[in-house]
Amino acid sequence: MVRIIFILFMLSSVTWAEQNATVEEETWTDTYHRFLTKKLHIFSHHLDEKLSTYDYLIETNATTLYKKDDTTEDETEPAINDWFSSFFKDEIFDEAYTKTYALWRNTLKYDYKAKKFTPSTSFKVSLALPKTKNRLNLYIESDNEETIGMNDYRDGTEGSIGLRYTLPAKNYIHSFVSVGIHGFDNPYLLTHVWVPYNVGKWRNRVSQSFKYSNKYHFEEETNLYFDRFTDDNAMFRIHLGRNTKQEVEGMGYYSTISYNKTTKFNKGYQIGVSTEGQTKPENEITKYSLYGIYKQNIYRKWLYYEVEPRVEWEKLYDFEANYLILVSLEIFFGQ
């Protein structure tokens, strides 16, 4: 019964939003959204006032995104594709967007082989602290296993609460340290370093993470992003990554080639192919994927819907094609 209600809610919400996309007058949804956003910023302000009394929380060069052309780097640094990451909320979103926000996402997934619909919901809150010059962020994120591994390969902060401390950038090298807890019994310490750089017309980024947790002990991950703009609103990306875990033998690796396009400021799509593999017990690719994502801002600037059809060929199913479709409704609280 709960799943049926969830499915009907998702489908009716998207249909209702599209039918009312041209409505401009303010409604009760705007009032409620503005109320929650204000409460979020008030809490962030009070926490900021408290923490800013500590003298060692001095300035850093962390900045925020205000418009499409902004980046997290200084003007003298190589430009990177922050706006696409901010729009699609991909795995480097938190590197690009440093303002206070909350993100609530509801997803309905249909798996052809399993012959079932699976609803899921997730939320994430990040509180920026301007008076500490963005050195500290408090974040809270729900655990949502249904979305892990789709397009975000990072074993990051799902189901966790913690603090992130941003270090001053030096020679284009950016970094932060996070400390927190997953669930109730898995504390962790994470360090993350990334460097943006240009090679000709390619806007690239390399990142490295090291993590120690009570559950998996030592983990580390490397990601390489190679971005090439074909015009002002389109980007071709190659993403290569690898990771190891102390409790897992061998190394995992993955790759994605994608084309990203924004047809308007509030809508865009992504088409890509990806692979996942491992070095042990055998060095082999275990999954191939073909996917497309269409995302659009509807009805209000804080409301989005996203449709993602996927075809996967996985070793678990003898590389027989499996068809999936994900429909998501996303609510963004923030500026």
N, C-alpha and C positions, 0 to 999 in steps of 0.2 A: 504493500500500500504506500509506504514512504517513497519507494522508487517511482511509482506511478505519479504521485503528487509532484515529485521533483522534476520528472520528465515533462509533465504538463506545464509546470511553472516555467521551465527553460524555454520550451517551444512558444508558449503564449507571450513570454517577455520579449523574445526577439521579434515576433510578429507585431506585437503592440508597439514596440519601439520603432520599427521600420515604418509603420503606418503613421506614426506621429513625429517623424523625423523633421518635418518642417515647422513644428509648433515652436514658437519663440516666447510666448508668454510664460511667466513664472507659475509653477504649480507647487503642490505640497511636497513633491519629490525634491525640488530645488531647496525648499525651506529646510527639510530634514537633512539633506546632504550638507548644506551650509552650516547647520547646527553641529553636526558631527565633526566637520572639518575644523570649525572654530574650537571645539573642545579639545581636539587633537593638538592644535597649535598652542592653546592655553597650557595644557599639560607640559608640552615641550618647552614653553617659555619659563615656567616655574622650575623645571628641572635644570634648564640652562642657567637661570639666575643662581641656583644653588651651587652648581659645579663651577661656574665662572669665578667663584671666590678663591679657588685654588690657583696660586700664582704660576704654577708650572704649566698650566694649560694655556700656552701662548700661541701666537699666530702660526698658521701653516698656509700653504698656497692652495689648499683645496677650495674649489669654486663650485658654482651650481649652474645648471642649465636653465636659461630663461627663454630661449627661442631656438629655432631650428639650426642656426649657424654657430651656436655656442658649443664649446668643448670644455673638458675638464683640465686642459693644459693652458699654460700661459700663451700669449700671442707669439712669443719667440720659439715655442716648441712645435714639433710636427703636428699637423692637424690629424685627428682620427675621427672615426665615424660614430660619434656619441649619439647623435640624434636618432639614427636607425635603432640603436640599442635601446634608447629610451622609449621609442614608439612600440617596438615589438616586445619589450620587457625581456630581453634575452639574458644570457648568462653573465654578461658584463654590465648589466643595468646599474648595479650598485656602485660600480666604478664611475659611471657617467652621471648619475643623478644623486646629489648629496643633500637635497632639501627634505624637510619633514613630509612624510606621506604615509598613507595606508592603502593597501591594495587587497581587494576581496574578489576572488575568482571562483566561479562555479562552472564545472565542466561535466558534460555528459559524453561518455565514450561508448561507441558500439564496436564490438569485436566480432568479426564474421565467424571465425573458427570456434569461439566460445559461445556464439549465438546468444549474446546477452548485452544489455545496456548496463553501464557502470557509472553512477553519478559520483561526483567528488566535489569537495569544496576546500579552498585554502585561503589563508590570509597572511599578510605580511605588513608589519609596522616598522618604520624607521624614523627615529626622532633625531633630527639634526639640532646641534647646539651652537648657534652662531656666535655667542659671546665667548665660547672656547675656540673660536675660529675654525669650527668644523673638525676639531681634533677628535671629538667624541661623538659617537652615534649609539643610541640605544635601539636595539632591534628585537622584534618578536616575530617568529614565523611558525606557522602550523605545519604539522606533518601530513604530507599528502603523497603517498606512495604511487598513486595513479599517474601523477605527472612527472615523477622522477625518471630520468632517462629518455624522455621524448626528444627534447632539443637542448636540455640543460644537463650536461654530462658531469657537472661539478658536484661532488659530494659535500655540499656546503653547509648551510645553516637551516636545513629543513627540520621542523619540530624543535625549535631552540629559542632560547632567550639569552642575550648577552650584550657586551659592550665592544664596540670597535674603536680603536685608537689609531688615528691617521698620523703618520710621521711626515715631517717636512720633505718635499721632493728635492732631490739633488741630481743635477746633470740628467734630467729627464727621467730619473728613476723614482717611481711612486710606490708607496707601500703602506700597509696597515697591519695592525695586530688585533685579533679578536679573541676574547675569552668569554666562555659561556657554558651552557649545559644543554644537551639534547635529552628530551624526555625528562625523566626524574633521576637517572642514575648514570649519565654519561657526560661528565664534564670534559671540556676540550680546550685546547689552545691552538690558534691558527695564525700563521703569518702568510701574507700575500704580497707579492712584488710584481709590478708590471712596468714595461718600458714601451712607449710609443715611438715609432721612427718611420721615416719616409725613405723609399727607394724609388727614384723616378716618380712615376704617377701612382705608385702603390703606397697606401697608408696602412701601416702594419702595427702590430702589437704583439709582444711576447710576455707571458705571465707565468709565474711559478708560485705554487702554494706548498706549504709544509704544515702538517697538522698532527697533533697528538691527542688522542682521546682514550678514555677508559675502555671503550668497546673494541675499537680497531687498533689501538696503540698508534704506531707511526704510519702516516700516509703522506704521499707527496704527489703533485700533479703539475704537468707542464702543458700550456696551451699556446698555440701560434695562430695569429689571425692575419691574413693577407687580404686587404680590401682595395678594390679598384673601382672608381666611379666612372660609369659610362656617360652620365650626364648629371645635372644638379639633383635629380630625384631618383637615381637608380644606382645600385652598387652590386658588384660581383665580389663574393667572399669565398676564400678558401680557409677552412679551419682544420688544424691538425692538433691532436692531443694525445697524451699518454698519462698513465697513473700507476702507482704501485701502492700496495697495502701490506703491512707487516704480517697480517694474519692470512693473506691470500698469496699463494705461490704464483710467481711469474708477474707479467706486466700486462695491463689492459691498454688498448690503443683504439683510436677512433678518428674519423675524418668526415668532413662535410663540405660540399660545394653547393653554394646557393646563390640565387639571384634575388635581390631585394628591390622593390619598386614602390614608391608612393605616388599614386595617381592624383591625389590631392593631399592637403596638409593633414586631413583627418581620416585618410583611408590608404591602405597599402596591401601589398601581397608579397609572398616569399615562396620560391620554388627551389627545391633542393634534393640532393641525393646524399646518403650517408652510409658509412660502414662502421662496424664495431668488431673488434677482434681481441685475441689474447695470445700470449706466448707459451703458456702452459695450461693443461698438460700437453697440448699440441699448439704449435704456432699456426694459427688459422683465423680466418674471418668468420665470425659466428652469426652476423646479421647484416643484411643489406636493406636499405630503406629508400623509398621514393615518397616525397611528401609535398604538399602545397598548403600554404596558409593565407587566408584572406581575413584582414582585420579592418573594422570600420568603426569610427566614432558615430554613435546614433543618438538621436533625441536630445541629448545633452553632452557637453564637452567632456564630462567625467564618466560617461557610460560607453562601453565598447562591446561589440560582439565579434567573435572569431570562429571561423570554420576551418578545420584542418583534416582533409582526407589523407590517408597514408596507405601505402602498400609495403608490407614487410616480408622478406624472405629470411627465415631464421633456421639455424641448424636444429633447434629443438623440434621443429616441425618438418625436418628433412628438406628444408629450403622450399617448401611449397608456399605459394603466395597467400598471405593473410591480409584481409582488407579491414581497415579501421577508419572510423570517422569521429572526430572530436568537435563538439560545439560548445563554446564557452561564452559566458557573460561576465564582463569584468567591470568593476566599479572602482574608480580611483578617487581617493580623498587627498587633496593637496592642491598646490598651485600649478 
